[in-house]
Amino acid sequence: MATRRDIRDGVARFFGGATYDSTARIYRPTPLVASGLAGVRPYWTTRFQDQDYTATLADGRGMGGVMSIHIANDSERRIALGGPTGGFKSRPVALELWVWHMARTPATEDAQADLDDLLDAIVERIHTDRTLGGAVVEAGESQRGIQRATAAVPQEEPGTPPTVRQEAVISLDATVYPQA
C-alpha cells in the first residue's frame, strides 16, 4: 500500500530526479534543469537558500525555481464486489506542487515569463507519464484536471540587478488503489 510518505517521495523523485542530497534534503539535478527547476523537496522547508534556486542550472542563468510536494488531502473508499473481502479501494490524493521562483534580473516581466515557462514544463512532464514515475496510478485525470495558479504578485528586492521572488502552485488529483 502506498503511504503518504511513499507518494510524496515518489512524486519528488519524478520531478527531482534520482539523486537525493541528504544534507540539503533535496532531489537534484532535476529532469527539468533546462527549464529552470533546480531541485525538489518531498516536504516543506522554512525557507530555501538563495543558492538552491540556481544550483545545478547552467552557469550564468540568473533565475530558477524549487519545488515542494504537498498532499492537501486524501481519502479512501472501498468498492465492494463479491462479498466482504472482494473489491478494491480507491484513494484519491489532492496533490499540490508548490514552486518558488527567484530571478536576478532588471525586468520583472522576464522573471514572470521564466516562471510561466517552468510551469508549462512541469505540466508537460505530467503529460509524459500520468503515473508520475509509478508513484500513483494516474495523475491529472480527474474532473479537476491540472490547475496552475500564481500565488502572489512578484516581490522585488533592491539590488543590482534586483531580485524578483514569486510563487505558484500546480494542483491535481492523483489516484492510488490500495489492496482491499
OpenMM code with the backbone's topology and positions (N, CA, C; nanometers):
from openmm import Vec3, app, unit

residues = "MET ALA THR ARG ARG ASP ILE ARG ASP GLY VAL ALA ARG PHE PHE GLY GLY ALA THR TYR ASP SER THR ALA ARG ILE TYR ARG PRO THR PRO LEU VAL ALA SER GLY LEU ALA GLY VAL ARG PRO TYR TRP THR THR ARG PHE GLN ASP GLN ASP TYR THR ALA THR LEU ALA ASP GLY ARG GLY MET GLY GLY VAL MET SER ILE HIS ILE ALA ASN ASP SER GLU ARG ARG ILE ALA LEU GLY GLY PRO THR GLY GLY PHE LYS SER ARG PRO VAL ALA LEU GLU LEU TRP VAL TRP HIS MET ALA ARG THR PRO ALA THR GLU ASP ALA GLN ALA ASP LEU ASP ASP LEU LEU ASP ALA ILE VAL GLU ARG ILE HIS THR ASP ARG THR LEU GLY GLY ALA VAL VAL GLU ALA GLY GLU SER GLN ARG GLY ILE GLN ARG ALA THR ALA ALA VAL PRO GLN GLU GLU PRO GLY THR PRO PRO THR VAL ARG GLN GLU ALA VAL ILE SER LEU ASP ALA THR VAL TYR PRO GLN ALA".split()
positions = [
    Vec3(0.0841, -0.1188, 0.0000),
    Vec3(0.0000, 0.0000, 0.0000),
    Vec3(0.0879, 0.1240, 0.0000),
    Vec3(0.0521, 0.2208, -0.0784),
    Vec3(0.1294, 0.3441, -0.0865),
    Vec3(0.0937, 0.4355, 0.0306),
    Vec3(0.1917, 0.4641, 0.1130),
    Vec3(0.1704, 0.5565, 0.2239),
    Vec3(0.1829, 0.6991, 0.1726),
    Vec3(0.1419, 0.7939, 0.2537),
    Vec3(0.1592, 0.9353, 0.2168),
    Vec3(0.3071, 0.9641, 0.1906),
    Vec3(0.3929, 0.9094, 0.2739),
    Vec3(0.5368, 0.9300, 0.2566),
    Vec3(0.5837, 0.8723, 0.1234),
    Vec3(0.5353, 0.7512, 0.0888),
    Vec3(0.5721, 0.6888, -0.0390),
    Vec3(0.5293, 0.7755, -0.1569),
    Vec3(0.4061, 0.8244, -0.1512),
    Vec3(0.3536, 0.9067, -0.2605),
    Vec3(0.4346, 1.0348, -0.2735),
    Vec3(0.4542, 1.1029, -0.1617),
    Vec3(0.5279, 1.2296, -0.1621),
    Vec3(0.6700, 1.2102, -0.2155),
    Vec3(0.7380, 1.1063, -0.1679),
    Vec3(0.8752, 1.0817, -0.2115),
    Vec3(0.8799, 1.0394, -0.3583),
    Vec3(0.7845, 0.9570, -0.4013),
    Vec3(0.7804, 0.9151, -0.5417),
    Vec3(0.7576, 1.0315, -0.6362),
    Vec3(0.6677, 1.1223, -0.5992),
    Vec3(0.6417, 1.2403, -0.6824),
    Vec3(0.7651, 1.3307, -0.6836),
    Vec3(0.8295, 1.3464, -0.5683),
    Vec3(0.9516, 1.4278, -0.5622),
    Vec3(1.0609, 1.3695, -0.6513),
    Vec3(1.0750, 1.2364, -0.6531),
    Vec3(1.1748, 1.1729, -0.7402),
    Vec3(1.1395, 1.1908, -0.8875),
    Vec3(1.0110, 1.1839, -0.9208),
    Vec3(0.9690, 1.2008, -1.0601),
    Vec3(1.0090, 1.3385, -1.1128),
    Vec3(0.9873, 1.4410, -1.0328),
    Vec3(1.0224, 1.5764, -1.0763),
    Vec3(1.1659, 1.6142, -1.0424),
    Vec3(1.2229, 1.5534, -0.9373),
    Vec3(1.3546, 1.5937, -0.8908),
    Vec3(1.4705, 1.5086, -0.9384),
    Vec3(1.4421, 1.3907, -0.9934),
    Vec3(1.5496, 1.3027, -1.0377),
    Vec3(1.5875, 1.2031, -0.9298),
    Vec3(1.6813, 1.1175, -0.9621),
    Vec3(1.7170, 1.0054, -0.8746),
    Vec3(1.8172, 1.0415, -0.7660),
    Vec3(1.8848, 1.1551, -0.7778),
    Vec3(1.9908, 1.1891, -0.6833),
    Vec3(1.9361, 1.2732, -0.5691),
    Vec3(1.9483, 1.2218, -0.4480),
    Vec3(1.8997, 1.2914, -0.3292),
    Vec3(2.0182, 1.3440, -0.2501),
    Vec3(2.0226, 1.4749, -0.2291),
    Vec3(2.1245, 1.5390, -0.1473),
    Vec3(2.0731, 1.5356, -0.0033),
    Vec3(2.1231, 1.4407, 0.0759),
    Vec3(2.0700, 1.4217, 0.2111),
    Vec3(2.1053, 1.5364, 0.3050),
    Vec3(2.2118, 1.6091, 0.2767),
    Vec3(2.2470, 1.7235, 0.3603),
    Vec3(2.1477, 1.8373, 0.3388),
    Vec3(2.1195, 1.8690, 0.2130),
    Vec3(2.0253, 1.9768, 0.1813),
    Vec3(1.8807, 1.9283, 0.1785),
    Vec3(1.8613, 1.7946, 0.1813),
    Vec3(1.7279, 1.7330, 0.1776),
    Vec3(1.6501, 1.7712, 0.0521),
    Vec3(1.7173, 1.7545, -0.0622),
    Vec3(1.6572, 1.7956, -0.1886),
    Vec3(1.7033, 1.7017, -0.3004),
    Vec3(1.6143, 1.6735, -0.3937),
    Vec3(1.6498, 1.5968, -0.5135),
    Vec3(1.7014, 1.6949, -0.6184),
    Vec3(1.8224, 1.6680, -0.6671),
    Vec3(1.8807, 1.7474, -0.7747),
    Vec3(2.0039, 1.6778, -0.8284),
    Vec3(2.0377, 1.6962, -0.9554),
    Vec3(1.9735, 1.7791, -1.0579),
    Vec3(1.8435, 1.7152, -1.1064),
    Vec3(1.7538, 1.7982, -1.1514),
    Vec3(1.6218, 1.7515, -1.1920),
    Vec3(1.6167, 1.7221, -1.3416),
    Vec3(1.5184, 1.6438, -1.3858),
    Vec3(1.4995, 1.6230, -1.5297),
    Vec3(1.4580, 1.7515, -1.6020),
    Vec3(1.4157, 1.8524, -1.5260),
    Vec3(1.3728, 1.9795, -1.5857),
    Vec3(1.4751, 2.0902, -1.5625),
    Vec3(1.6006, 2.0530, -1.5468),
    Vec3(1.7054, 2.1515, -1.5220),
    Vec3(1.7141, 2.2529, -1.6364),
    Vec3(1.6929, 2.2102, -1.7602),
    Vec3(1.6991, 2.3028, -1.8741),
    Vec3(1.5855, 2.4043, -1.8709),
    Vec3(1.4772, 2.3709, -1.8020),
    Vec3(1.3635, 2.4627, -1.7897),
    Vec3(1.3720, 2.5475, -1.6638),
    Vec3(1.4755, 2.5259, -1.5828),
    Vec3(1.4961, 2.6094, -1.4655),
    Vec3(1.4525, 2.5504, -1.3329),
    Vec3(1.4181, 2.4212, -1.3280),
    Vec3(1.3839, 2.3597, -1.1995),
    Vec3(1.5123, 2.3063, -1.1365),
    Vec3(1.5572, 2.3714, -1.0303),
    Vec3(1.6863, 2.3389, -0.9699),
    Vec3(1.6794, 2.2257, -0.8685),
    Vec3(1.5641, 2.2048, -0.8058),
    Vec3(1.5556, 2.0994, -0.7055),
    Vec3(1.4139, 2.0789, -0.6574),
    Vec3(1.3904, 1.9620, -0.5971),
    Vec3(1.2572, 1.9270, -0.5467),
    Vec3(1.2719, 1.8643, -0.4087),
    Vec3(1.1928, 1.9132, -0.3154),
    Vec3(1.1874, 1.8566, -0.1806),
    Vec3(1.0557, 1.7828, -0.1615),
    Vec3(1.0591, 1.6654, -0.0986),
    Vec3(0.9336, 1.5955, -0.0716),
    Vec3(0.8503, 1.6647, 0.0363),
    Vec3(0.9140, 1.7447, 0.1199),
    Vec3(0.8460, 1.8143, 0.2297),
    Vec3(0.8795, 1.9629, 0.2265),
    Vec3(0.7965, 2.0412, 0.2943),
    Vec3(0.8196, 2.1851, 0.3069),
    Vec3(0.9490, 2.2113, 0.3828),
    Vec3(1.0024, 2.3282, 0.3603),
    Vec3(1.1133, 2.3781, 0.4405),
    Vec3(1.0756, 2.5187, 0.4856),
    Vec3(1.1419, 2.5687, 0.5879),
    Vec3(1.1088, 2.7036, 0.6324),
    Vec3(1.1465, 2.8073, 0.5275),
    Vec3(1.2588, 2.7868, 0.4623),
    Vec3(1.2981, 2.8779, 0.3546),
    Vec3(1.4090, 2.8127, 0.2732),
    Vec3(1.3953, 2.8223, 0.1427),
    Vec3(1.5033, 2.7770, 0.0555),
    Vec3(1.6149, 2.8799, 0.0612),
    Vec3(1.7377, 2.8325, 0.0544),
    Vec3(1.8516, 2.9229, 0.0462),
    Vec3(1.8598, 2.9770, -0.0963),
    Vec3(1.9094, 3.0988, -0.1132),
    Vec3(1.9158, 3.1585, -0.2468),
    Vec3(1.9904, 3.0699, -0.3459),
    Vec3(2.0971, 3.0025, -0.3019),
    Vec3(2.1737, 2.9184, -0.3942),
    Vec3(2.0926, 2.7975, -0.4418),
    Vec3(1.9889, 2.7567, -0.3664),
    Vec3(1.9059, 2.6429, -0.4084),
    Vec3(1.8321, 2.6704, -0.5390),
    Vec3(1.7984, 2.7957, -0.5653),
    Vec3(1.7192, 2.8303, -0.6832),
    Vec3(1.7942, 2.8100, -0.8144),
    Vec3(1.9253, 2.8144, -0.8097),
    Vec3(2.0026, 2.8003, -0.9334),
    Vec3(2.1068, 2.6879, -0.9267),
    Vec3(2.1129, 2.6157, -0.8153),
    Vec3(2.2079, 2.5040, -0.8036),
    Vec3(2.1805, 2.4039, -0.9149),
    Vec3(2.2828, 2.3594, -0.9802),
    Vec3(2.2812, 2.2614, -1.0908),
    Vec3(2.2292, 2.3185, -1.2226),
    Vec3(2.1873, 2.4451, -1.2256),
    Vec3(2.1436, 2.5047, -1.3522),
    Vec3(2.2657, 2.5531, -1.4293),
    Vec3(2.2466, 2.5885, -1.5547),
    Vec3(2.3568, 2.6348, -1.6392),
    Vec3(2.4224, 2.7587, -1.5780),
    Vec3(2.5552, 2.7654, -1.5898),
    Vec3(2.6280, 2.8823, -1.5408),
    Vec3(2.5719, 3.0085, -1.6042),
    Vec3(2.5548, 3.1117, -1.5227),
    Vec3(2.5060, 3.2390, -1.5737),
    Vec3(2.3545, 3.2511, -1.5772),
    Vec3(2.2845, 3.1421, -1.5515),
    Vec3(2.1377, 3.1502, -1.5505),
    Vec3(2.0984, 3.2168, -1.4199),
    Vec3(2.0488, 3.3358, -1.4276),
    Vec3(2.0190, 3.4150, -1.3087),
    Vec3(1.8818, 3.3922, -1.2504),
    Vec3(1.8125, 3.2888, -1.2957),
    Vec3(1.6798, 3.2629, -1.2403),
    Vec3(1.6500, 3.1146, -1.2433),
    Vec3(1.5694, 3.0727, -1.1467),
    Vec3(1.5323, 2.9321, -1.1394),
    Vec3(1.4316, 2.9088, -1.0293),
    Vec3(1.3864, 2.7846, -1.0195),
    Vec3(1.2826, 2.7524, -0.9227),
    Vec3(1.3125, 2.6259, -0.8451),
    Vec3(1.2448, 2.6139, -0.7328),
    Vec3(1.2491, 2.4951, -0.6493),
    Vec3(1.1058, 2.4552, -0.6179),
    Vec3(1.0864, 2.3275, -0.5882),
    Vec3(0.9513, 2.2755, -0.5676),
    Vec3(0.9443, 2.1959, -0.4379),
    Vec3(0.8275, 2.2019, -0.3738),
    Vec3(0.7949, 2.1133, -0.2620),
    Vec3(0.6636, 2.0439, -0.2927),
    Vec3(0.6528, 1.9198, -0.2487),
    Vec3(0.5327, 1.8401, -0.2711),
    Vec3(0.4430, 1.8527, -0.1482),
    Vec3(0.3165, 1.8860, -0.1713),
    Vec3(0.2202, 1.8978, -0.0618),
    Vec3(0.1005, 1.8088, -0.0922),
    Vec3(0.0619, 1.7276, 0.0042),
    Vec3(-0.0612, 1.6495, -0.0076),
    Vec3(-0.1678, 1.7255, 0.0699),
    Vec3(-0.2579, 1.7917, -0.0040),
    Vec3(-0.3602, 1.8746, 0.0594),
    Vec3(-0.4618, 1.7895, 0.1346),
    Vec3(-0.4997, 1.6768, 0.0770),
    Vec3(-0.5842, 1.5805, 0.1473),
    Vec3(-0.5853, 1.4507, 0.0691),
    Vec3(-0.6319, 1.3475, 0.1352),
    Vec3(-0.6529, 1.2202, 0.0677),
    Vec3(-0.7674, 1.1491, 0.1382),
    Vec3(-0.8327, 1.0620, 0.0674),
    Vec3(-0.9432, 0.9857, 0.1256),
    Vec3(-0.9360, 0.8438, 0.0713),
    Vec3(-1.0065, 0.7553, 0.1377),
    Vec3(-1.0057, 0.6160, 0.0949),
    Vec3(-1.1487, 0.5647, 0.0962),
    Vec3(-1.1843, 0.4941, -0.0095),
    Vec3(-1.3190, 0.4377, -0.0146),
    Vec3(-1.3111, 0.3012, -0.0782),
    Vec3(-1.3833, 0.2090, -0.0165),
    Vec3(-1.3847, 0.0710, -0.0647),
    Vec3(-1.5032, 0.0507, -0.1570),
    Vec3(-1.4776, -0.0141, -0.2670),
    Vec3(-1.5827, -0.0509, -0.3609),
    Vec3(-1.5951, -0.2027, -0.3526),
    Vec3(-1.7068, -0.2494, -0.2937),
    Vec3(-1.7249, -0.3924, -0.2679),
    Vec3(-1.7746, -0.4644, -0.3922),
    Vec3(-1.7092, -0.5736, -0.4230),
    Vec3(-1.7507, -0.6632, -0.5309),
    Vec3(-1.7368, -0.8055, -0.4796),
    Vec3(-1.8432, -0.8801, -0.4793),
    Vec3(-1.8344, -1.0217, -0.4435),
    Vec3(-1.8095, -1.0501, -0.2976),
    Vec3(-1.8632, -0.9723, -0.2079),
    Vec3(-1.8536, -1.0062, -0.0669),
    Vec3(-1.7636, -0.9154, 0.0130),
    Vec3(-1.7468, -0.9476, 0.1423),
    Vec3(-1.6776, -0.8577, 0.2339),
    Vec3(-1.5291, -0.8378, 0.2047),
    Vec3(-1.4648, -0.9330, 0.1401),
    Vec3(-1.3213, -0.9153, 0.1134),
    Vec3(-1.2913, -0.8912, -0.0339),
    Vec3(-1.3938, -0.8924, -0.1179),
    Vec3(-1.3724, -0.8674, -0.2604),
    Vec3(-1.3816, -0.7189, -0.2906),
    Vec3(-1.3344, -0.6804, -0.4056),
    Vec3(-1.3423, -0.5410, -0.4478),
    Vec3(-1.2078, -0.4724, -0.4441),
    Vec3(-1.2129, -0.3420, -0.4393),
    Vec3(-1.0894, -0.2647, -0.4347),
    Vec3(-1.1138, -0.1348, -0.3611),
    Vec3(-1.0060, -0.0686, -0.3256),
    Vec3(-1.0138, 0.0615, -0.2606),
    Vec3(-0.9653, 0.1662, -0.3587),
    Vec3(-1.0338, 0.2761, -0.3592),
    Vec3(-0.9929, 0.3912, -0.4391),
    Vec3(-0.9445, 0.4976, -0.3413),
    Vec3(-0.8279, 0.5527, -0.3687),
    Vec3(-0.7723, 0.6531, -0.2791),
    Vec3(-0.7277, 0.7747, -0.3592),
    Vec3(-0.8182, 0.8717, -0.3785),
    Vec3(-0.7764, 0.9950, -0.4450),
    Vec3(-0.6909, 1.0807, -0.3511),
    Vec3(-0.5894, 1.1407, -0.4076),
    Vec3(-0.4956, 1.2240, -0.3334),
    Vec3(-0.4902, 1.3601, -0.4020),
    Vec3(-0.5153, 1.4663, -0.3269),
    Vec3(-0.5059, 1.6019, -0.3812),
    Vec3(-0.3610, 1.6494, -0.3672),
    Vec3(-0.2909, 1.6540, -0.4799),
    Vec3(-0.1507, 1.6963, -0.4804),
    Vec3(-0.1402, 1.8443, -0.5126),
    Vec3(-0.0477, 1.9103, -0.4457),
    Vec3(-0.0112, 2.0476, -0.4791),
    Vec3(0.1398, 2.0518, -0.4965),
    Vec3(0.1820, 2.0984, -0.6107),
    Vec3(0.3239, 2.1141, -0.6415),
    Vec3(0.3552, 2.2627, -0.6259),
    Vec3(0.4114, 2.2990, -0.5122),
    Vec3(0.4433, 2.4391, -0.4852),
    Vec3(0.5784, 2.4721, -0.5473),
    Vec3(0.5817, 2.5800, -0.6223),
    Vec3(0.7033, 2.6229, -0.6914),
    Vec3(0.7382, 2.7639, -0.6441),
    Vec3(0.8607, 2.7790, -0.5950),
    Vec3(0.9124, 2.9108, -0.5596),
    Vec3(1.0183, 2.9458, -0.6627),
    Vec3(1.0115, 3.0674, -0.7114),
    Vec3(1.0980, 3.1105, -0.8211),
    Vec3(1.1730, 3.2356, -0.7777),
    Vec3(1.3001, 3.2399, -0.8096),
    Vec3(1.3811, 3.3577, -0.7809),
    Vec3(1.4571, 3.3958, -0.9068),
    Vec3(1.4587, 3.5250, -0.9349),
    Vec3(1.5305, 3.5745, -1.0529),
    Vec3(1.6094, 3.6986, -1.0152),
    Vec3(1.7298, 3.7041, -1.0657),
    Vec3(1.8093, 3.8268, -1.0535),
    Vec3(1.8134, 3.8874, -1.1927),
    Vec3(1.7226, 3.9819, -1.2127),
    Vec3(1.7049, 4.0418, -1.3448),
    Vec3(1.6499, 4.1828, -1.3286),
    Vec3(1.6884, 4.2742, -1.4171),
    Vec3(1.6343, 4.4094, -1.4074),
    Vec3(1.4874, 4.4188, -1.4493),
    Vec3(1.4352, 4.3182, -1.5185),
    Vec3(1.2973, 4.3250, -1.5686),
    Vec3(1.2107, 4.2194, -1.4997),
    Vec3(1.1164, 4.2654, -1.4201),
    Vec3(1.0237, 4.1740, -1.3526),
    Vec3(0.9490, 4.0882, -1.4533),
    Vec3(0.9210, 4.1440, -1.5701),
    Vec3(0.8494, 4.0699, -1.6743),
    Vec3(0.9263, 3.9459, -1.7182),
    Vec3(1.0603, 3.9561, -1.7241),
    Vec3(1.1418, 3.8400, -1.7619),
    Vec3(1.1300, 3.7287, -1.6576),
    Vec3(1.1247, 3.7674, -1.5309),
    Vec3(1.1086, 3.6686, -1.4239),
    Vec3(0.9734, 3.5995, -1.4351),
    Vec3(0.8686, 3.6760, -1.4630),
    Vec3(0.7354, 3.6167, -1.4768),
    Vec3(0.7298, 3.5213, -1.5961),
    Vec3(0.7914, 3.5603, -1.7063),
    Vec3(0.7928, 3.4740, -1.8256),
    Vec3(0.8685, 3.3446, -1.7974),
    Vec3(0.9782, 3.3537, -1.7223),
    Vec3(1.0551, 3.2339, -1.6891),
    Vec3(0.9725, 3.1394, -1.6012),
    Vec3(0.8981, 3.1953, -1.5060),
    Vec3(0.8118, 3.1116, -1.4225),
    Vec3(0.7023, 3.0467, -1.5069),
    Vec3(0.6419, 3.1218, -1.5986),
    Vec3(0.5407, 3.0629, -1.6881),
    Vec3(0.5985, 2.9447, -1.7655),
    Vec3(0.7186, 2.9624, -1.8192),
    Vec3(0.7826, 2.8540, -1.8952),
    Vec3(0.8090, 2.7322, -1.8066),
    Vec3(0.8512, 2.7565, -1.6829),
    Vec3(0.8770, 2.6463, -1.5902),
    Vec3(0.7472, 2.5722, -1.5568),
    Vec3(0.6393, 2.6447, -1.5314),
    Vec3(0.5109, 2.5800, -1.5025),
    Vec3(0.4648, 2.4960, -1.6208),
    Vec3(0.4815, 2.5486, -1.7416),
    Vec3(0.4453, 2.4713, -1.8614),
    Vec3(0.5284, 2.3433, -1.8718),
    Vec3(0.6573, 2.3517, -1.8398),
    Vec3(0.7447, 2.2335, -1.8467),
    Vec3(0.7042, 2.1289, -1.7428),
    Vec3(0.6639, 2.1729, -1.6253),
    Vec3(0.6199, 2.0792, -1.5212),
    Vec3(0.4937, 2.0064, -1.5659),
    Vec3(0.3981, 2.0809, -1.6207),
    Vec3(0.2739, 2.0185, -1.6684),
    Vec3(0.3031, 1.9240, -1.7849),
    Vec3(0.3928, 1.9626, -1.8734),
    Vec3(0.4287, 1.8748, -1.9853),
    Vec3(0.4912, 1.7448, -1.9332),
    Vec3(0.5693, 1.7533, -1.8267),
    Vec3(0.6271, 1.6307, -1.7680),
    Vec3(0.5161, 1.5405, -1.7140),
    Vec3(0.4134, 1.5977, -1.6543),
    Vec3(0.2991, 1.5178, -1.6087),
    Vec3(0.2360, 1.4467, -1.7278),
    Vec3(0.2228, 1.5179, -1.8404),
    Vec3(0.1626, 1.4584, -1.9603),
    Vec3(0.2444, 1.3405, -2.0143),
    Vec3(0.3746, 1.3407, -1.9913),
    Vec3(0.4587, 1.2320, -2.0437),
    Vec3(0.4404, 1.1012, -1.9670),
    Vec3(0.3943, 1.1091, -1.8418),
    Vec3(0.3770, 0.9877, -1.7605),
    Vec3(0.2736, 1.0149, -1.6519),
    Vec3(0.1508, 0.9764, -1.6778),
    Vec3(0.0436, 1.0063, -1.5823),
    Vec3(0.0566, 0.9287, -1.4520),
    Vec3(0.1518, 0.8333, -1.4437),
    Vec3(0.1756, 0.7633, -1.3169),
    Vec3(0.2813, 0.8347, -1.2321),
    Vec3(0.3367, 0.9414, -1.2832),
    Vec3(0.4422, 1.0170, -1.2151),
    Vec3(0.5551, 0.9239, -1.1707),
    Vec3(0.6017, 0.8461, -1.2671),
    Vec3(0.7120, 0.7545, -1.2405),
    Vec3(0.6731, 0.6344, -1.1567),
    Vec3(0.5450, 0.6024, -1.1522),
    Vec3(0.4979, 0.4889, -1.0728),
    Vec3(0.4555, 0.5259, -0.9317),
    Vec3(0.4621, 0.6534, -0.8961),
    Vec3(0.4226, 0.6959, -0.7614),
    Vec3(0.2727, 0.6811, -0.7393),
    Vec3(0.1943, 0.6939, -0.8477),
    Vec3(0.0482, 0.6834, -0.8417),
    Vec3(0.0011, 0.6043, -0.9633),
    Vec3(-0.1272, 0.5708, -0.9674),
    Vec3(-0.1815, 0.5006, -1.0837),
    Vec3(-0.2140, 0.5992, -1.1950),
    Vec3(-0.2701, 0.7140, -1.1580),
    Vec3(-0.2983, 0.8176, -1.2575),
    Vec3(-0.2970, 0.9530, -1.1890),
    Vec3(-0.2549, 1.0540, -1.2621),
    Vec3(-0.2486, 1.1900, -1.2089),
    Vec3(-0.3044, 1.2875, -1.3113),
    Vec3(-0.3809, 1.3826, -1.2632),
    Vec3(-0.4355, 1.4859, -1.3505),
    Vec3(-0.5497, 1.4396, -1.4374),
    Vec3(-0.6076, 1.3231, -1.4070),
    Vec3(-0.7123, 1.2657, -1.4915),
    Vec3(-0.8522, 1.2874, -1.4351),
    Vec3(-0.8640, 1.3516, -1.3202),
    Vec3(-0.9958, 1.3728, -1.2604),
    Vec3(-1.0648, 1.4906, -1.3291),
    Vec3(-1.1877, 1.5160, -1.2877),
    Vec3(-1.2625, 1.6281, -1.3447),
    Vec3(-1.1912, 1.7607, -1.3181),
    Vec3(-1.1194, 1.7705, -1.2085),
    Vec3(-1.0460, 1.8932, -1.1751),
    Vec3(-0.9331, 1.9189, -1.2733),
    Vec3(-0.8792, 1.8121, -1.3312),
    Vec3(-0.7698, 1.8284, -1.4262),
    Vec3(-0.6426, 1.8744, -1.3578),
    Vec3(-0.5667, 1.9571, -1.4276),
    Vec3(-0.4421, 2.0134, -1.3757),
    Vec3(-0.4599, 2.1643, -1.3737),
    Vec3(-0.4467, 2.2226, -1.2571),
    Vec3(-0.4664, 2.3668, -1.2422),
    Vec3(-0.3342, 2.4336, -1.2065),
    Vec3(-0.3133, 2.5519, -1.2643),
    Vec3(-0.1948, 2.6323, -1.2336),
    Vec3(-0.2407, 2.7651, -1.1768),
    Vec3(-0.1740, 2.8119, -1.0738),
    Vec3(-0.2078, 2.9419, -1.0161),
    Vec3(-0.0810, 3.0074, -0.9630),
    Vec3(-0.0699, 3.1351, -0.9872),
    Vec3(0.0370, 3.2095, -0.9220),
    Vec3(-0.0195, 3.2559, -0.7888),
    Vec3(0.0618, 3.2479, -0.6860),
    Vec3(0.0121, 3.2701, -0.5508),
    Vec3(0.0192, 3.4154, -0.5063),
    Vec3(0.0972, 3.4967, -0.5729),
    Vec3(0.1126, 3.6350, -0.5289),
    Vec3(0.1729, 3.7188, -0.6410),
    Vec3(0.1628, 3.8479, -0.6234),
    Vec3(0.2287, 3.9410, -0.7146),
    Vec3(0.3793, 3.9276, -0.6915),
    Vec3(0.4606, 3.9299, -0.7966),
    Vec3(0.6055, 3.9185, -0.7769),
    Vec3(0.6573, 4.0245, -0.6794),
    Vec3(0.7462, 3.9815, -0.5921),
    Vec3(0.8064, 4.0722, -0.4943),
    Vec3(0.9474, 4.1065, -0.5397),
    Vec3(0.9760, 4.2347, -0.5467),
    Vec3(1.1078, 4.2786, -0.5921),
    Vec3(1.1884, 4.3292, -0.4738),
    Vec3(1.3131, 4.2793, -0.4634),
    Vec3(1.4052, 4.3226, -0.3590),
    Vec3(1.5144, 4.4064, -0.4244),
    Vec3(1.5545, 4.5162, -0.3606),
    Vec3(1.6561, 4.6021, -0.4217),
    Vec3(1.7897, 4.5302, -0.4396),
    Vec3(1.8635, 4.5745, -0.5366),
    Vec3(1.9949, 4.5183, -0.5650),
    Vec3(2.0309, 4.5463, -0.7089),
    Vec3(2.1510, 4.5073, -0.7470),
    Vec3(2.1953, 4.5255, -0.8842),
    Vec3(2.2406, 4.3915, -0.9376),
    Vec3(2.1618, 4.3228, -1.0186),
    Vec3(2.0230, 4.3565, -1.0520),
    Vec3(1.9293, 4.3222, -0.9362),
    Vec3(1.8056, 4.3716, -0.9422),
    Vec3(1.7102, 4.3391, -0.8363),
    Vec3(1.6802, 4.1889, -0.8321),
    Vec3(1.6348, 4.1419, -0.7178),
    Vec3(1.5914, 4.0033, -0.7019),
    Vec3(1.4394, 4.0012, -0.7034),
    Vec3(1.3833, 3.9180, -0.7894),
    Vec3(1.2380, 3.9052, -0.8009),
    Vec3(1.2001, 3.7666, -0.7495),
    Vec3(1.1099, 3.7630, -0.6520),
    Vec3(1.0632, 3.6356, -0.5956),
    Vec3(0.9149, 3.6177, -0.6270),
    Vec3(0.8795, 3.4948, -0.6672),
    Vec3(0.7411, 3.4616, -0.6994),
    Vec3(0.7123, 3.3211, -0.6497),
    Vec3(0.5857, 3.2891, -0.6401),
    Vec3(0.5478, 3.1520, -0.6089),
    Vec3(0.4247, 3.1149, -0.6894),
    Vec3(0.4118, 2.9857, -0.7107),
    Vec3(0.2987, 2.9338, -0.7876),
    Vec3(0.2674, 2.7945, -0.7361),
    Vec3(0.1503, 2.7457, -0.7726),
    Vec3(0.1115, 2.6104, -0.7328),
    Vec3(0.0422, 2.5424, -0.8497),
    Vec3(0.0776, 2.4173, -0.8707),
    Vec3(0.0091, 2.3318, -0.9677),
    Vec3(-0.0687, 2.2301, -0.8850),
    Vec3(-0.2008, 2.2279, -0.9033),
    Vec3(-0.2882, 2.1389, -0.8263),
    Vec3(-0.3458, 2.0325, -0.9175),
    Vec3(-0.3484, 1.9091, -0.8687),
    Vec3(-0.4056, 1.7994, -0.9453),
    Vec3(-0.4426, 1.6866, -0.8509),
    Vec3(-0.5330, 1.6047, -0.8960),
    Vec3(-0.5676, 1.4848, -0.8207),
    Vec3(-0.4879, 1.3681, -0.8761),
    Vec3(-0.4467, 1.2818, -0.7871),
    Vec3(-0.3813, 1.1568, -0.8256),
    Vec3(-0.4568, 1.0446, -0.7555),
    Vec3(-0.4517, 0.9271, -0.8131),
    Vec3(-0.5240, 0.8145, -0.7547),
    Vec3(-0.4312, 0.6957, -0.7360),
    Vec3(-0.4440, 0.6332, -0.6214),
    Vec3(-0.3799, 0.5047, -0.5965),
    Vec3(-0.4907, 0.4066, -0.5587),
    Vec3(-0.4655, 0.2799, -0.5800),
    Vec3(-0.5629, 0.1755, -0.5476),
    Vec3(-0.4997, 0.0770, -0.4511),
    Vec3(-0.5105, 0.1040, -0.3193),
    Vec3(-0.4549, 0.0096, -0.2226),
    Vec3(-0.5317, -0.1221, -0.2243),
    Vec3(-0.4704, -0.2239, -0.1714),
    Vec3(-0.5354, -0.3552, -0.1659),
    Vec3(-0.6592, -0.3472, -0.0774),
    Vec3(-0.7707, -0.4055, -0.1248),
    Vec3(-0.8953, -0.4046, -0.0471),
    Vec3(-0.8821, -0.5036, 0.0645),
] * unit.nanometer
topology = app.Topology()
chain = topology.addChain("A")
for resn in residues:
    res = topology.addResidue(resn, chain)
    for name in ("N", "CA", "C"):
        topology.addAtom(name, app.Element.getBySymbol(name[0]), res)
